[in-house]
Amino acid sequence: MASTWNRRAALKGLLTSTAAVGTLGIAGACTTDTQPNETGLAALKNNIRQSVCRWCFQDMPLEKLCASAKEIGIQGIDLVGPKDWPTLKKYGLDSPMCNGAEINLTDGFNDPRFHAQLQKQYSEMIPQVAKAGYTNLICFSGSRRGMSDEEGWANSVRGLQPLMALAEKHKVVLVMELLNSKIDHKDYQCDRTTWGVELAKKLGSERFKLLYDIYHMQINEGDVIRTLSDHHAYIAHYHTAGVPGRHEINDSQELNYPAIMRAIIATGFKGFVAQEFMPQQPDKLASLRQAVQICDV
């Protein structure tokens, strides 16, 4: 009986606290006690450096996005290439995840047919990333196309291994993104954290790591906090978005981003977390500002 009573009491307490959070919303439950800065916005704690993905705001001129990001407290713009780096530098922003060497999301390092083209493009881009003062360059496994995990690993090692020495020379990290194959990227091979981690182990280089996309991995495997905590040594970067729908980070979706951010901080992570949601609200910058505040734990 005592056990049953304790469970009932615990459940009652949980429902009470849940109702409070539901009333406040995620944003209200995670308010900061810091004072506003000179822009009138709440000053960020910056326990995690935040960036924003360019493609989510592609209808906004880059200059405006950079100026707004700077005002909000965002420190970088993700997924831009060499032609846009001067604009980022103008605003004192980082490029935490560079792109421009990949073919696309489906033709990647797991298929030998694309190795020659990929090795050429990455060999040209790696020195450019380093010269600009950046570190991370995105890459993709590509579609499975019927191949087994073992074939995918073996082919990816053959495609990536020749680039490791050049990446080491220039202190650049090739970062393979984890994408879900259930909804958004059917047949993508690097669709589980363990698949990416095994590839990293086979390569055995600090110049290859993973982009842990929280949205994608919640869809494909769940158990986000345990997974990133167990495998943080292989993760160079994080992306966010609400599940379902890749919408705003708020109380309409199933992920508890403050808890996830605290778990990331607990691993000792010093890199960037990039907002990669598709704004649904008319004021897209207000949505971005709210997401940044929610993740600023």
N, C-alpha and C positions, 0 to 999 in steps of 0.2 A: 504493500500500500504506500509506503514511504516513497518508493521509486516513482509510482504513478503520480503521487501528489507533487513531487519535485518537477516531473515533466510538465504537469499542468501549470505550475507556477512559472516555470521557465517560459512556456509557450505564451502565457499571459503577458509576461514582461516583454517578450519578443514582439508580440502584436502591438503593444503600447508604443514601443520605440519605433516600429515600422510605420505606425500611423503618424508619428511625429515627423519622420523623414518624408513620408508621402505628402504631408501638408506643406512642408518647406520646399520639397523638391531637392534634387541632388545639389543644385547650386546653393540653396539656402542652408543645407546641412553642412556645407563646406566653406562658409564665409571666412574671410581672413580678418585678423585683427590689426593688420598693418594700416598705416595711414596713407591717404591718397598721395600720389606723386604730383609733379608740377603740371601734368596733363589732366589731373582730376581723376585719374584711374587709380584703383587700388594698387599699391606697389607690390610686385611679385616677390615671393620668397626665393625663387630661383634655385630650389633644391634640385630641380630638374630643368635643364635648358630645353626650351620649346621652339619648334619651327612650324612651318605650315607648308603643305604641298601646293605647288604652283597650279597644277591642273584643276584642282578643286575651285579655283578662282580665276579660271582662264578667260572669263568674260570681263575681267577687270584689268586695266592696264597695269603692267608690272610696276611702274613707278608708283601708282596709287597703292598697290598691295604692299610694296616695300615701306612706303611712308606710314601706312596704317599699322603694319606689323611692328615697326619701330615704336610707334606710339603705344601700342598695346603692351609691349615688353617682349615680343617674340624676337628671337636672336638669329633666325635663319630662314631661308626659303629652300625647300626640298625640290628635287627633280627638275633642275634647270641645267643647261649645258653652257659651254664656253661663251656663246654670244650674249648671254644674260648675266654672266658673272660681273662685268663692269658695273651694271646697275645695282647689283647687290652690294658691291664694294662702296659705291657712292653713298649708300645708306648705312654702312658699317655692319652689314649683315653677312652671316656665314652661308656657305652652301654645304649643309651637313650630309646630303646624299645627292651626289652628282649623277647625271645621266648623259646619254648621247652616244655611247659605244655599242649598246644593244641593237639587235636587229628588230625584235619585237618580243612579245611575251610568250609566243608559241615556238619560235625557232631559237633554241638555246643550246647550252653547252652539253646537254645529254644526247645530242644527235651529231654524229661525226660529219654529216653533210654540211654542217654550218661552222665547223671548227676553223677552217682557213679564214673565212670572212670575219668571224668573231675575234680570232687571235690578231688579225691585222688591225681591226678597229680598236680593240682594247690596248694593243701595243702603241697606237697613236694617241689614245686618250689618257692613258696612265701618266705620262710625263706632263701633259697639260694640266691635269688635276693637281699634281704636285707643284708645278710652277705657280699656279694660282693660290697656293697655300691651303688646299683642301686635302681631305683624307679618304673619304668613302666614295666608291663608284659602284653603282647598282649593276647587278647581272641577274640572269634568269636561267632556270633549268630548261625550260621549254616543255612542250607537250609530251606525254608519255608515248603516244602512238603505238601502243601494244607492247612496249618493252617492259621487262621486269625491273624491280628495284635494283637488282644486281647489275643488269645491263646499264641502267641509268647512272648508277654510281661509277662504273668502270668507264663509260663514255665521258662523263663529266670530268673525271680525274684526268683523262687523256686530253681533254680540251682545255682545262684550266691550268694543269701543271706547268706547261711552258711559259705561262704568264707570271708565275709566282716569283721568280728571280727578279723580273722587271718591277713587280709590285714592291718587293723588298727593297730594291735599290732606291725607289722613289718614295718609300714609306706610305704607299697607298694600299687600302684594303678593298678587295673585291667583295661585295656584299650581295648575297643571293637572297631574293625576297621569297618569303613563304606566302603562298596564295591559296585560297580555298578552291577546290575542284568540285565542290558541291553545287554552288550557285553561280559564281561569277566567272570562273576560269576552268571550264570543263576540261578534264584530261591533263591539267598541269601536273607535273611530276613532283616537284618539291612542295607538296601540299600538307606535309606533317613535319612538326619540329624534329622528330627523331630521324626522318629521312635527311634533312639538312645537316643535323648534327653528325650523322654517320658519314656524310660526304666530307664535312670539315675534318673529321678524324682521319679519313683516308688520305686527304691532302696533307695533313700534318703541318699546316702553315698558319702563322698568326696573321697572314695577309689575306686570309679568306674567312669570312664570318657570315652571319645571317641577319637579315632584316626581319624582325619578329613583328608582323602586322597583326595587331590585337584583334581587329575586326575579322580578318580572314581566319585566324586560328580559333577564335570563338566559334565560328561557323563549322569548321572542319573537325575540331577535336575538343574544344572546351578546356576546362581545367587550367585556365590561363595562369593563375598565380603560381600554382605548383610547377607548371611546365617551365615558365620563365625563370623561376627560382632554381630549379634543378639544372637548367641548361644555360644560365646567364653567361658563362665563360665563352660561349659561342655566338653571342648576340652583340652586334655592333650598333643597332639602331632600332627604334620602335615607331610604328605608325598607329594612329587611333581612328576610330569611327564608331558610330552607334550601330548596335545590332538589335533588331533587323533594319535593313534598308540603307546602311551607310549614311545615316542622317546625323543631326546634331547630337552632341553629348549632353543629354539631359535625362529627366526622369521618365521619358517615354521609351527608353530602351533597357536592355537586360544587363548590361555591364556596369559594374560598380567601379568607375574609373578612379576615384580617390583611393580605394583599397588597392587597386592595381598599381597606381603610382607609388604608394608607400612600399609595396613589395619590390618594385624596381629600385627604389632608393636603397632598400635594405640589402640589395645585392652589391652595392658599391658602384653602381653604374654612373659614369661620368659623361656619357654621350648625350644625344638629343632624342627627344620624343616629338614626332611631327604630327600635327593635326591633319587628318586626311579624310574628313567627312564632307559630304555634299550638302551645303546649306539649303534648307527648305524654307526658311523664313525670309521675308522681303529684305530685311536688314541683315545681309550676310556678315558684315563686320561685327554686328552685335552678337551673332551666333558664335563667331570666332572668339570674341572677347570672353564670352561666357565659358566656352570650352577651355580656354587658357586658364581662367580662374579656377574652374573645377579641378583641373589637373595640377594646380599649383599648391601642393600639400606640404 
